[in-house]
């Protein structure tokens, strides 16, 4: 493997390590009440579903990610942090 290939592999490994660290520190939440998205910026959620909290906003709307990778805003008071 040439020098360029080794450098690409090092960068990939570093990115995988950063992603694992983000996942380790991610906040998880359980949905208390279902919510149907009203537009494309929101996320439809179901009671009992578990989500990853991406950002919490003082407005009360949180950006969350479902386990299937879909992201969107949800009412923060519809979930309980784990």
C-alpha positions in Angstrom: 0.0 0.0 0.0 1.4 3.4 -0.9 1.7 6.4 1.3 -1.5 7.9 0.0 -3.4 4.7 0.8 -2.0 4.5 4.3 -3.0 8.2 4.9 -6.6 7.5 3.7 -6.8 4.5 6.1 -5.5 6.6 9.0 -8.2 9.2 8.3 -10.9 6.6 8.0 -9.8 5.1 11.3 -9.8 8.5 13.0 -13.3 9.3 11.7 -14.6 5.9 13.0 -13.1 6.6 16.4 -14.7 10.1 16.5 -18.1 8.5 15.6 -17.8 5.9 18.3 -17.0 8.7 20.8 -20.0 10.7 19.7 -22.2 7.6 20.1 -20.8 6.9 23.6 -21.6 10.5 24.7 -25.0 10.7 23.0 -28.1 11.2 25.1 -30.9 8.7 24.7 -34.5 9.4 25.3 -37.7 7.4 25.5 -40.9 8.7 23.9 -43.7 9.3 26.4 -46.3 10.4 23.8 -46.6 9.9 20.1 -46.3 12.8 17.7 -47.0 13.0 14.0 -44.7 15.3 12.1 -46.4 18.3 10.5 -43.6 19.2 8.0 -40.4 17.8 6.7 -38.3 19.4 9.5 -40.1 17.3 12.2 -39.9 13.6 13.2 -42.9 11.4 13.7 -42.4 9.5 17.0 -44.3 6.7 18.7 -44.8 6.0 22.4 -42.1 3.7 23.8 -39.7 4.4 21.0 -36.0 5.2 21.9 -34.3 8.1 20.3 -30.9 9.8 20.2 -31.0 13.4 21.2 -28.9 15.4 18.8 -29.6 18.9 20.2 -31.8 20.3 22.9 -33.2 23.8 22.4 -34.6 26.3 24.9 -37.6 26.7 22.6 -38.7 23.3 23.7 -38.1 21.6 20.3 -35.3 19.1 20.2 -33.6 17.6 17.2 -33.5 13.8 17.6 -32.5 10.8 15.5 -34.5 7.6 15.4 -32.6 4.3 15.2 -33.4 4.0 11.5 -31.3 7.2 11.0 -34.3 9.6 10.4 -33.8 13.0 12.1 -36.1 15.8 12.9 -37.5 18.1 15.5 -39.8 16.9 18.2 -41.5 18.5 21.3 -38.9 18.0 24.0 -41.6 17.5 26.7 -42.8 14.4 24.8 -39.7 12.4 25.8 -37.8 11.4 29.0 -34.0 11.3 29.0 -32.6 8.0 30.0 
